[in-house]
Amino acid sequence: MVNETLKYPLGIRLWQSEMRTGQHRLREGYAFSLLENCSDSYRFTALADASRVADIVRSFASCLPEEAFFILEFYQDFQDDKEDDSEDPVPTVYYSPYLPTEELLSTIEPYLHRLIHDGFVGFGLANNRAGMELFYSEEKVLTSFTSNHIRIMDLFTRHGLTHQPDLLHPADYGHDHLSLLCHPRETLPEPFSTMPESELDYIHFCGELTEMLDMYPVEESLSFFLSKKDQDAIEKRLANHPDFEEYRDEDFGSLLLDWNDFVNECEAVFEGDLWEYRQGLNLRDMIQYVVEGVSATLRQKILDIVAEADERFQKNLVDRRKRLDPPGDLPVPEDRFWYRGMVRNQGAYLRRDLIRQGWYKP
């Protein structure tokens, strides 16, 4: 049997049959490759001894700008006793707003080892404007997206990880995921062995984190990465428009998420007034202005990100023969579908303003 040196978190347990075959060769290390359709951004994957992960996270945080956001992924329903496994459960992903990086670290510090060891939790830190993200998945694999591959290689090397181009992952073998509550209390190491059950319950401590950091759920389909080069090109484009230049230093990824949130709100009931509705459409104006002035590759990347929200918004529009005049003069060659028609589910304030404007005529 191959000598095992990698110390797993408590949340991952390889099947004994895998261990007996002698084919198990998981070891520490990292691998990397260029991201698809990118010439300047890389995807790293790494396996690290559980005892190293907290220090790796802290070191990565020191590479981030003054602000970052926290990513938390966990299952909303407890999984251990599920009898119906006909469909694979899907975790919910949460983002925090951008906060001072040191504040984020101090907030998650009391939870860090529980996040690392629970088999139903993934977490990470990111700053999209800087083009940097580190995520530790429920499979207990570190993944980093970056445009500065030398920095990440140096970070992993300093923590004892070497380049392993043929790196294998736990997902390559049969394995089980375990919550901290699955383990007999007497077998848990400190500090877990002295914690109340409620504090070992990932639903409980993840819920605390989402509340403390004012986190919000993000659809899995909206997971994307914009490199620093992408963000710089977007910033340059926005700086050329008097109405949009104030957003040039913003994380453009957050603006793309804001458009999706606006579409979601319109699908439910848009409770704001006409001015607030126009502000939502202005987001799509800004996105369109950007895609009309960047490279073809970046243009397609952005359009792919907003494609689903665009489609849902178009399906939600009625009275599409009429047009809600766009605010300002925005030179866009293509007709803006978001100004043709009106969303079905109008709250009282929006409907009142539409009546006053004369949208509804006998």
DOMARGU-413904 format. One line per 4 residues: number of its first residue (from 0); their letters; for each residue x, z, y of C-alpha. Coordinates in Angstrom, 3 decimals. Example, Ala and Ser with C-alpha at 12.3 -4.5 7.8 and 13.67 -1.06 7.14 Angstrom:
<atoms>
0) as) 12.300:7.800:-4.500; 13.670:7.140:-1.060
</atoms>
This chain:
<atoms>
0) mvne) 0.000:0.000:0.000; 1.269:-0.905:3.442; 2.443:2.115:5.400; -0.042:2.861:8.168
4) tlky) 1.457:3.780:11.526; -1.387:2.980:13.912; -3.405:6.115:14.686; -7.002:5.035:15.245
8) plgi) -9.490:6.672:17.577; -12.060:8.808:15.791; -14.718:6.139:16.344; -13.174:3.521:14.011
12) rlwq) -12.800:3.939:10.252; -11.502:1.137:8.042; -13.179:0.802:4.658; -11.252:2.320:1.776
16) semr) -11.499:-1.001:-0.063; -9.492:-2.582:2.742; -6.863:0.117:2.485; -6.576:-0.247:-1.297
20) tgqh) -5.963:-3.990:-1.253; -2.604:-3.550:0.411; -3.481:-6.318:2.842; -4.080:-4.041:5.815
24) rlre) -1.424:-4.798:8.418; -2.831:-3.520:11.690; -0.092:-2.393:14.031; 0.473:-1.723:17.702
28) gyaf) 1.286:-4.636:19.976; -0.170:-7.216:22.321; -0.863:-10.937:22.414; -1.844:-13.186:25.300
32) slle) -2.953:-16.705:26.140; -4.195:-18.728:29.078; -7.872:-18.361:29.820; -9.949:-21.411:28.996
36) ncsd) -10.119:-23.862:31.911; -7.555:-21.807:33.857; -3.987:-22.629:34.779; -3.090:-19.296:36.355
40) syrf) -5.016:-16.558:34.523; -4.362:-14.898:31.193; -6.249:-12.929:28.578; -4.323:-10.115:26.885
44) tala) -5.448:-8.254:23.798; -3.648:-5.152:22.592; -3.830:-2.493:19.906; -2.445:0.895:20.886
48) dasr) -2.209:4.279:19.260; -5.155:6.384:20.440; -2.742:8.815:22.082; -1.424:6.088:24.393
52) vadi) -4.695:4.691:25.715; -5.361:7.242:28.472; -1.890:6.723:29.960; -2.290:2.942:29.757
56) vrsf) -5.573:3.193:31.672; -3.956:5.381:34.340; -0.987:3.008:34.663; -3.300:0.042:35.024
60) ascl) -5.248:1.875:37.735; -2.006:2.308:39.691; -1.673:-1.512:39.738; -5.099:-1.960:41.343
64) peea) -5.798:-2.101:45.083; -7.271:0.901:46.858; -10.742:0.113:45.516; -12.023:-0.843:42.068
68) ffil) -15.181:-0.646:39.982; -15.816:1.059:36.658; -17.287:-0.734:33.638; -19.182:1.179:30.955
72) efyq) -20.694:-0.300:27.804; -22.735:1.729:25.341; -25.789:1.533:23.123; -28.940:2.884:24.693
76) dfqd) -30.300:4.064:21.328; -28.330:6.211:18.905; -27.134:3.967:16.073; -25.981:6.172:13.204
80) dked) -29.364:6.680:11.539; -30.781:3.199:12.098; -32.478:1.905:8.949; -33.468:-1.500:10.272
84) dsed) -30.298:-3.554:10.521; -32.035:-6.948:10.491; -30.827:-7.548:14.026; -27.488:-6.508:15.409
88) pvpt) -27.950:-4.011:18.250; -26.635:-5.014:21.649; -24.956:-2.557:24.027; -25.871:-2.321:27.695
92) vyys) -23.144:-3.014:30.249; -23.018:-1.046:33.508; -20.936:-1.626:36.648; -20.255:0.896:39.359
96) pylp) -20.025:-0.184:42.984; -16.527:-0.587:44.398; -15.119:2.885:45.001; -11.678:4.283:45.862
100) teel) -9.601:3.878:42.713; -8.374:7.473:42.825; -11.952:8.698:43.124; -12.922:6.685:40.052
104) lsti) -10.025:8.109:38.069; -10.813:11.691:39.004; -14.484:11.173:38.080; -13.819:9.722:34.628
108) epyl) -10.891:12.016:33.783; -13.026:14.786:32.169; -14.711:12.087:30.035; -11.692:9.925:29.289
112) hrli) -10.883:11.132:25.768; -14.530:11.011:24.735; -14.749:7.428:26.014; -11.622:6.529:24.057
116) hdgf) -12.658:8.110:20.760; -16.397:7.416:20.492; -17.083:4.336:18.387; -20.146:3.236:20.329
120) vgfg) -18.564:3.162:23.783; -16.405:0.697:25.722; -15.092:1.159:29.257; -12.755:-0.332:31.817
124) lann) -11.579:-0.759:35.392; -11.500:-3.927:37.468; -11.026:-5.433:40.891; -12.281:-9.005:40.913
128) ragm) -10.828:-9.735:44.329; -7.372:-8.972:42.918; -8.166:-10.812:39.684; -7.430:-7.809:37.428
132) elfy) -9.466:-6.148:34.672; -8.702:-3.822:31.762; -11.358:-3.028:29.158; -11.205:-0.823:26.043
136) seek) -13.932:-2.039:23.716; -16.029:-0.271:21.099; -13.741:-2.052:18.605; -10.942:-0.043:20.250
140) vlts) -9.058:-3.109:21.412; -7.605:-3.313:24.913; -8.402:-6.543:26.753; -6.946:-7.451:30.133
144) ftsn) -7.685:-10.407:32.380; -5.076:-11.096:35.027; -3.297:-13.749:37.052; -0.103:-11.635:36.958
148) hiri) 0.872:-11.730:33.289; 4.375:-10.376:33.964; 2.899:-7.153:35.358; 0.674:-6.591:32.313
152) mdlf) 3.498:-7.435:29.899; 5.659:-4.882:31.687; 2.870:-2.287:31.600; 2.334:-2.647:27.848
156) trhg) 6.085:-2.652:27.166; 6.556:0.564:29.135; 3.962:2.169:26.889; 5.709:1.116:23.695
160) lthq) 3.753:-2.041:22.833; 5.633:-5.170:21.832; 4.575:-8.807:21.807; 2.851:-9.641:18.506
164) pdll) 1.614:-13.260:18.617; -0.127:-12.826:15.232; -1.877:-9.606:16.290; -4.785:-8.565:14.066
168) hpad) -7.785:-6.484:15.172; -10.044:-3.972:13.418; -12.786:-6.653:13.482; -10.629:-8.660:11.047
172) yghd) -11.303:-5.979:8.417; -14.320:-4.139:7.114; -14.840:-1.027:9.192; -17.416:1.462:10.439
176) hlsl) -18.172:2.735:13.932; -18.638:6.477:14.270; -19.871:8.576:17.136; -18.212:11.906:17.812
180) lchp) -21.313:13.590:16.413; -20.694:11.968:13.009; -17.648:14.086:12.289; -17.915:17.613:10.859
184) retl) -17.179:19.996:13.688; -14.304:21.674:11.833; -12.467:18.344:11.465; -12.546:17.488:15.163
188) pepf) -9.398:18.099:17.205; -9.390:19.950:20.497; -11.055:19.695:22.938; -13.909:18.149:20.919
192) stmp) -14.201:20.981:18.377; -15.281:23.483:21.045; -17.668:21.213:22.949; -21.451:21.642:22.649
196) esel) -23.199:18.861:20.744; -24.802:17.586:23.947; -21.356:16.921:25.433; -20.291:15.000:22.315
200) dyih) -23.395:12.788:22.430; -22.306:9.488:23.973; -25.795:8.797:25.309; -25.601:12.077:27.195
204) fcge) -22.097:11.774:28.657; -22.451:8.052:29.392; -25.715:8.838:31.144; -23.911:11.415:33.273
208) ltem) -21.291:8.858:34.281; -23.817:6.166:35.186; -25.634:8.669:37.388; -22.541:10.097:39.084
212) ldmy) -21.110:6.647:39.845; -24.469:5.078:40.754; -23.926:2.414:38.093; -26.310:-0.471:37.482
216) pvee) -26.929:-2.602:34.369; -25.451:-6.102:34.257; -26.687:-8.830:31.941; -24.151:-9.764:29.284
220) slsf) -24.531:-13.447:30.204; -23.135:-12.605:33.652; -19.736:-11.573:32.364; -17.230:-13.826:34.105
224) flsk) -13.750:-13.761:35.600; -12.654:-15.230:38.924; -8.891:-15.270:39.339; -7.080:-14.284:42.513
228) kdqd) -6.443:-17.984:43.096; -10.198:-18.628:42.822; -10.988:-15.779:45.207; -8.378:-17.005:47.710
232) aiek) -9.905:-20.499:47.675; -13.375:-19.013:48.202; -12.105:-16.835:51.050; -10.566:-19.873:52.758
236) rlan) -13.833:-21.778:52.456; -15.996:-18.923:53.789; -13.677:-18.453:56.764; -14.674:-21.928:57.977
240) hpdf) -18.343:-21.051:58.500; -19.381:-18.803:61.396; -22.292:-17.280:59.480; -20.319:-16.588:56.304
244) eeyr) -16.850:-15.635:57.500; -17.742:-11.927:57.520; -18.030:-12.134:53.708; -14.643:-13.729:53.130
248) dedf) -12.963:-10.444:52.142; -15.804:-9.524:49.770; -15.601:-9.831:46.007; -17.413:-13.129:45.518
252) gsll) -18.347:-12.042:42.003; -20.468:-9.268:43.517; -22.295:-11.831:45.649; -23.054:-13.880:42.535
256) ldwn) -24.495:-10.753:40.923; -26.534:-10.111:44.083; -28.144:-13.542:43.730; -29.089:-12.719:40.131
260) dfvn) -30.524:-9.372:41.260; -32.596:-11.141:43.921; -33.968:-13.542:41.290; -34.843:-10.593:39.048
264) ecea) -36.665:-8.894:41.908; -38.641:-12.047:42.643; -39.645:-12.358:38.981; -41.076:-8.854:39.090
268) vfeg) -42.623:-8.384:42.547; -40.706:-9.046:45.738; -41.492:-5.959:47.765; -39.592:-6.896:50.940
272) dlwe) -40.781:-8.857:53.949; -40.051:-12.464:54.899; -36.807:-11.566:56.678; -35.525:-9.837:53.543
276) yrqg) -36.632:-12.779:51.423; -34.677:-15.135:53.667; -31.608:-12.926:53.243; -31.839:-13.538:49.504
280) lnlr) -32.043:-17.281:50.049; -29.081:-16.991:52.390; -27.032:-15.746:49.439; -27.757:-19.004:47.641
284) dmiq) -26.883:-20.920:50.841; -23.500:-19.202:50.824; -22.893:-20.006:47.165; -23.803:-23.640:47.795
288) yvve) -21.517:-23.828:50.814; -18.639:-22.568:48.684; -19.185:-24.951:45.770; -19.285:-27.914:48.146
292) gvsa) -15.818:-27.110:49.470; -13.673:-25.993:46.531; -11.998:-27.779:43.624; -14.122:-29.471:40.987
296) tlrq) -13.020:-26.922:38.374; -13.978:-23.922:40.496; -17.177:-25.621:41.599; -18.273:-26.062:37.982
300) kild) -17.285:-22.494:37.105; -19.489:-21.079:39.879; -22.401:-23.387:39.085; -22.208:-22.345:35.423
304) ivae) -22.380:-18.673:36.465; -25.518:-19.138:38.579; -27.176:-21.770:36.354; -29.453:-19.361:34.486
308) ader) -30.564:-17.529:37.640; -31.168:-20.862:39.381; -33.326:-22.076:36.514; -35.369:-18.873:36.449
312) fqkn) -35.868:-18.992:40.218; -37.107:-22.595:40.112; -39.608:-21.728:37.380; -40.913:-18.902:39.548
316) lvdr) -41.677:-21.134:42.554; -45.202:-22.341:43.382; -46.477:-24.614:46.176; -43.271:-26.629:45.871
320) rkrl) -44.611:-29.490:47.987; -44.198:-27.189:50.983; -40.874:-26.118:52.421; -39.755:-22.827:53.897
324) dppg) -37.419:-23.985:56.649; -33.868:-22.700:56.041; -32.285:-20.471:58.684; -29.452:-22.057:60.647
328) dlpv) -27.811:-25.424:60.268; -26.030:-25.663:56.911; -24.636:-29.116:56.122; -25.280:-29.462:52.380
332) pedr) -25.699:-32.950:50.878; -28.050:-31.835:48.106; -31.570:-30.664:48.762; -31.852:-26.905:48.435
336) fwyr) -34.510:-26.225:45.797; -34.680:-22.553:46.785; -36.455:-23.487:50.044; -39.133:-25.581:48.348
340) gmvr) -42.155:-23.478:47.456; -42.622:-19.727:47.291; -42.241:-17.135:44.538; -45.394:-16.261:42.621
344) nqga) -45.226:-12.498:42.769; -45.358:-11.660:46.447; -45.589:-8.103:47.634; -47.887:-7.130:50.507
348) ylrr) -45.224:-7.464:53.230; -44.044:-10.918:52.194; -47.590:-12.238:51.851; -48.523:-10.765:55.252
352) dlir) -45.584:-12.523:56.948; -46.330:-15.806:55.177; -49.910:-15.688:56.435; -48.702:-14.964:59.967
356) qgwy) -46.257:-17.877:59.777; -48.994:-20.223:58.632; -47.774:-20.811:55.096; -51.342:-20.495:53.811
360) kp) -53.585:-23.026:55.532; -57.192:-23.968:54.793
</atoms>
